[in-house]
Amino acid sequence: MSALDVQDFIQQNRAVADQVETFRGYWESEKHWEARREFILRNMNDFKAEQLDHLLSLSMVWANNVFMGCRYSMELLEKVKEMAEGIVVVDAPVFKTRDEIMKNQQGR
């Protein structure tokens, strides 16, 4: 689902789109929210209504990893990256671990 597909989906499924909008955190920038909303919309059909909190948690894990560099278990990161396959985040920040920084400085 591309950004254009997301907009088409939202226009054609107003009730679902309105429900998803209620999941936006007040702290989320437009860029952050658009990416997380796409994650939610792409994966909604794979979760039952009673599993919605789980989907929202996974969307936050993915967004926290992409936008803030938060780290999680490899198993969890693999799962959310698979769920987010195809989502394009323009100008996503690039994070380096302390170990990567130290390794680069030692090589000089």
Helices and strands as residue ranges (DSSP letters): H 3-12, H 14-21, H 30-43, G 44-46, G 49-51, H 52-68, H 74-83, H 98-106
